[in-house]
Amino acid sequence: MKKVSPEFINYIGIGVFSILSIFELSGIVELIAENGLIITKTKALSVRWLSELAGVIFFVVTLLWVLNIFRKLTELNTRKTLIKLVILFFGFILIQALLSYLISGFLSVQFSDEFMIYFDGLKENYIEQSYLALIPILKYLILGIVFLVERKTIANNVYN
């Protein structure tokens, strides 16, 4: 049986924590967009759709940007990179938790009327909101397409 090198495991970890960090960061963008739209008295369904759309767009742009960075690297210290990405991932989780707890709590007190309008508006649109469950699936679909296209591009460059 062939032994798996630590370098290979590091590359897997780099990929996993890069993707997870991008997902968490896009969640932060969605949260900020949602709170911003709520305090501007945007309709509840529009708040949900626009914040999700902002998250998807940010996800795609960030994913392509990170892939472009990794594609240009000639040498990579996989252990250091993996450690940085693990720290970055947990940092994003902490930021998202703090934003959810502190900022959303503060805004819901300062803009209580706007938040009441938002939550009342959500009660009216259950069927339309159910379509929002497809957005995370869309992110995974985009992720798969990007990696399939990227794989094909790399294979064509290697064999040409």
FENWOKA-V363874 format. One record per helix or strand of 3 or more residues. SS is the DSSP state (A for helix, B for strand). FROM is the first residue (numbers start at 1). TO is the last residue. If there is no record, write none. Layout:
ss:SS from:FROM to:TO
ss:SS from:FROM to:TO
This chain:
ss:A from:6 to:39
ss:A from:44 to:72
ss:A from:78 to:110
ss:A from:112 to:124
ss:A from:126 to:159
